[in-house]
Amino acid sequence: MLLLRHASAGERLSSPEIDRFRRLDESGRMVARQLVWAYADREITRIVSSPLARCLESVVPLAQSRHLVVESSWELEPDVPLDDLLTLLVDLPDSFFVCTQRDEFDTLPRYTLSC
């Protein structure tokens, strides 16, 4: 499985409710397009993303290039319990591409180190 933190989306907005709608900035849109080439040699059969706009926008070019639909998963949203996130990730095969945000990446190393 390939796990990606969304591309650049600028500064966090004033509240979590508003920040959910933050989109990629110009740099982030360029990186999203470059993912098509960066992962050209990898087998990707499905793409799963957090429903946040910046995550979805990060993987749409890759999905379109492979004629895949981006699947939105609530388990990849911010503040979802770690057990729910891990249940999703553990069950995914190697050919999946997953996009989420920084908070989930910050949580995963703590879990890994405590095992």
ROFI-584310 format. One record per residue: residue in three letters; y, z, x of N, C-alpha, C, O in turn. Coordinates in steps of 0.1 Angstrom, whole numbers, m for minus. Layout:
N
['ALA',[Y,Z,X],[Y,Z,X],[Y,Z,X],[Y,Z,X]]
...
***
This chain:
115
['MET',[m12,0,8],[0,0,0],[12,0,9],[13,7,19]]
['LEU',[22,m8,5],[35,m8,12],[45,0,3],[46,m2,m9]]
['LEU',[52,10,10],[61,18,3],[75,16,8],[77,18,20]]
['LEU',[84,12,0],[98,8,4],[108,17,m3],[107,20,m15]]
['ARG',[118,22,5],[130,28,0],[139,17,m4],[140,7,4]]
['HIS',[145,17,m16],[154,7,m20],[164,3,m9],[167,10,m1]]
['ALA',[169,m10,m10],[179,m15,m1],[192,m8,m3],[194,0,m13]]
['SER',[202,m10,5],[215,m4,5],[222,m5,m9],[223,m16,m15]]
['ALA',[226,6,m14],[233,7,m27],[246,15,m26],[251,19,m36]]
['GLY',[252,16,m14],[264,24,m13],[263,38,m15],[252,44,m15]]
['GLU',[274,45,m18],[274,60,m19],[269,64,m33],[270,57,m43]]
['ARG',[263,76,m34],[258,81,m46],[270,83,m56],[281,86,m51]]
['LEU',[268,81,m68],[278,83,m78],[279,98,m83],[271,106,m79]]
['SER',[289,101,m91],[293,115,m93],[282,124,m100],[282,136,m98]]
['SER',[274,118,m108],[263,125,m115],[250,118,m115],[250,105,m115]]
['PRO',[239,125,m116],[226,118,m117],[225,108,m128],[219,97,m127]]
['GLU',[231,111,m140],[230,102,m151],[237,89,m149],[232,78,m152]]
['ILE',[249,90,m142],[256,78,m139],[250,70,m127],[249,58,m127]]
['ASP',[245,78,m117],[239,72,m105],[227,64,m108],[223,55,m100]]
['ARG',[220,67,m119],[208,59,m122],[211,44,m123],[202,35,m121]]
['PHE',[224,41,m126],[227,27,m128],[234,20,m116],[238,9,m116]]
['ARG',[234,28,m105],[240,22,m93],[232,10,m88],[220,11,m87]]
['ARG',[239,m1,m85],[232,m13,m81],[233,m15,m66],[241,m8,m59]]
['LEU',[226,m25,m61],[227,m28,m47],[241,m33,m43],[247,m40,m51]]
['ASP',[245,m30,m31],[257,m36,m26],[254,m49,m19],[243,m53,m19]]
['GLU',[264,m55,m14],[262,m69,m8],[251,m68,3],[243,m77,4]]
['SER',[252,m58,12],[242,m57,22],[228,m55,16],[218,m61,21]]
['GLY',[227,m47,6],[214,m45,m1],[208,m57,m7],[196,m60,m6]]
['ARG',[217,m65,m13],[212,m78,m19],[207,m87,m8],[197,m95,m11]]
['MET',[213,m87,3],[209,m96,14],[195,m91,19],[186,m99,22]]
['VAL',[193,m78,21],[181,m72,25],[170,m76,15],[158,m79,19]]
['ALA',[173,m74,2],[163,m77,m8],[158,m92,m7],[146,m94,m8]]
['ARG',[167,m101,m4],[163,m115,m2],[154,m117,11],[145,m125,11]]
['GLN',[157,m109,21],[150,m110,34],[136,m104,32],[127,m108,41]]
['LEU',[133,m96,23],[120,m90,21],[110,m101,18],[98,m100,22]]
['VAL',[114,m112,12],[105,m124,9],[99,m128,23],[87,m131,23]]
['TRP',[107,m129,33],[102,m134,46],[96,m123,54],[86,m125,61]]
['ALA',[101,m111,53],[96,m100,61],[81,m97,57],[74,m92,66]]
['TYR',[78,m99,45],[64,m96,40],[56,m108,37],[46,m108,30]]
['ALA',[60,m120,42],[54,m132,39],[39,m132,43],[31,m139,36]]
['ASP',[35,m125,53],[21,m125,58],[13,m114,52],[1,m113,56]]
['ARG',[19,m106,43],[11,m95,37],[6,m99,23],[13,m106,15]]
['GLU',[m6,m95,20],[m11,m97,7],[m5,m87,m3],[m6,m75,0]]
['ILE',[2,m91,m13],[8,m83,m23],[4,m89,m37],[8,m100,m40]]
['THR',[m4,m81,m44],[m9,m85,m57],[m1,m80,m68],[m1,m85,m79]]
['ARG',[6,m68,m66],[14,m62,m77],[25,m55,m71],[24,m50,m59]]
['ILE',[36,m54,m78],[48,m47,m73],[52,m37,m84],[54,m40,m96]]
['VAL',[53,m24,m79],[56,m13,m88],[69,m7,m83],[71,m5,m71]]
['SER',[78,m4,m92],[91,1,m88],[96,12,m97],[92,13,m109]]
['SER',[104,21,m92],[112,30,m100],[120,22,m110],[124,11,m106]]
['PRO',[123,27,m122],[131,20,m131],[146,19,m128],[154,13,m135]]
['LEU',[150,26,m117],[164,26,m114],[168,12,m109],[161,5,m103]]
['ALA',[180,8,m113],[185,m5,m110],[184,m9,m96],[180,m20,m93]]
['ARG',[188,0,m87],[188,m4,m72],[174,m6,m67],[172,m14,m58]]
['CYS',[164,0,m73],[150,m2,m69],[145,m15,m74],[139,m23,m67]]
['LEU',[147,m17,m87],[143,m30,m93],[149,m42,m86],[143,m52,m83]]
['GLU',[163,m41,m83],[169,m52,m76],[164,m54,m62],[165,m66,m57]]
['SER',[159,m44,m56],[154,m45,m42],[141,m54,m42],[139,m60,m32]]
['VAL',[133,m54,m52],[120,m61,m52],[120,m74,m60],[110,m81,m60]]
['VAL',[130,m76,m68],[130,m88,m77],[128,m101,m69],[120,m109,m73]]
['PRO',[136,m103,m58],[134,m116,m50],[119,m117,m45],[114,m128,m46]]
['LEU',[113,m107,m40],[100,m107,m36],[90,m110,m47],[81,m119,m46]]
['ALA',[92,m104,m58],[84,m106,m70],[85,m121,m75],[75,m128,m77]]
['GLN',[97,m126,m75],[99,m140,m80],[93,m150,m70],[87,m160,m75]]
['SER',[93,m147,m57],[87,m156,m48],[72,m157,m49],[66,m167,m45]]
['ARG',[66,m147,m55],[52,m146,m56],[47,m148,m71],[35,m146,m74]]
['HIS',[57,m150,m79],[54,m152,m93],[47,m139,m99],[38,m140,m107]]
['LEU',[53,m128,m95],[48,m115,m100],[58,m109,m109],[70,m111,m108]]
['VAL',[54,m100,m118],[63,m92,m126],[64,m79,m120],[54,m73,m116]]
['VAL',[77,m74,m119],[79,m60,m114],[75,m50,m125],[80,m51,m136]]
['GLU',[66,m41,m121],[61,m31,m131],[70,m19,m129],[71,m14,m117]]
['SER',[76,m13,m139],[84,m1,m138],[75,11,m140],[67,11,m150]]
['SER',[77,21,m132],[69,33,m133],[77,46,m133],[85,48,m123]]
['TRP',[77,54,m143],[84,66,m144],[81,76,m133],[89,84,m130]]
['GLU',[69,75,m128],[65,84,m117],[73,83,m104],[72,91,m96]]
['LEU',[80,71,m103],[88,69,m92],[103,72,m94],[111,70,m85]]
['GLU',[106,78,m105],[120,82,m108],[123,95,m100],[114,102,m96]]
['PRO',[136,98,m98],[140,110,m91],[136,122,m100],[135,122,m112]]
['ASP',[133,133,m93],[129,146,m99],[116,146,m107],[114,155,m115]]
['VAL',[108,136,m105],[95,137,m111],[86,146,m102],[87,146,m90]]
['PRO',[78,155,m109],[70,164,m101],[61,157,m90],[56,146,m93]]
['LEU',[60,163,m79],[52,157,m68],[38,153,m72],[33,143,m68]]
['ASP',[32,161,m80],[18,158,m84],[17,145,m92],[8,137,m90]]
['ASP',[27,142,m100],[27,129,m107],[29,118,m98],[23,107,m99]]
['LEU',[38,119,m88],[41,109,m78],[28,106,m70],[24,94,m68]]
['LEU',[22,116,m66],[10,115,m57],[m2,109,m65],[m9,101,m60]]
['THR',[m3,113,m78],[m14,107,m86],[m12,92,m87],[m22,84,m86]]
['LEU',[0,87,m89],[3,73,m89],[m1,66,m76],[m8,57,m75]]
['LEU',[5,72,m65],[3,66,m52],[m11,66,m47],[m16,56,m41]]
['VAL',[m19,76,m49],[m32,77,m44],[m41,67,m51],[m51,62,m45]]
['ASP',[m38,63,m63],[m47,54,m71],[m44,39,m68],[m51,31,m73]]
['LEU',[m33,37,m61],[m29,23,m59],[m36,16,m47],[m38,23,m37]]
['PRO',[m41,4,m48],[m48,m3,m37],[m38,m7,m26],[m26,m7,m28]]
['ASP',[m43,m11,m15],[m35,m16,m4],[m27,m27,m7],[m16,m29,0]]
['SER',[m30,m36,m16],[m22,m48,m19],[m10,m45,m28],[m4,m55,m32]]
['PHE',[m7,m33,m31],[4,m30,m39],[17,m28,m31],[16,m22,m20]]
['PHE',[28,m32,m36],[41,m29,m30],[49,m20,m39],[50,m23,m51]]
['VAL',[54,m9,m34],[60,2,m42],[74,4,m38],[76,5,m26]]
['CYS',[84,5,m47],[97,8,m43],[102,20,m51],[101,21,m63]]
['THR',[108,29,m43],[114,41,m49],[127,45,m41],[132,36,m34]]
['GLN',[132,57,m43],[144,61,m36],[142,72,m26],[131,77,m24]]
['ARG',[152,75,m18],[151,84,m7],[145,98,m11],[138,103,m3]]
['ASP',[149,103,m22],[144,117,m26],[129,117,m26],[123,128,m21]]
['GLU',[122,107,m30],[107,107,m30],[102,106,m16],[92,112,m13]]
['PHE',[109,99,m7],[104,98,7],[106,112,13],[98,116,21]]
['ASP',[117,119,10],[119,132,16],[108,142,11],[105,151,19]]
['THR',[103,140,0],[92,149,m6],[79,146,1],[71,156,4]]
['LEU',[75,134,3],[62,130,8],[59,136,22],[47,141,23]]
['PRO',[67,136,31],[64,142,44],[60,157,43],[51,162,50]]
['ARG',[68,165,35],[65,179,33],[50,181,28],[43,189,33]]
['TYR',[47,172,18],[33,173,13],[23,170,24],[13,177,25]]
['THR',[25,159,31],[16,155,41],[14,166,52],[3,168,56]]
['LEU',[25,172,56],[24,182,66],[17,195,62],[11,202,70]]
['SER',[17,197,49],[11,210,44],[m4,208,41],[m11,218,38]]
['CYS',[m9,196,42],[m23,193,39],[m32,197,51],[m44,195,50]]
***
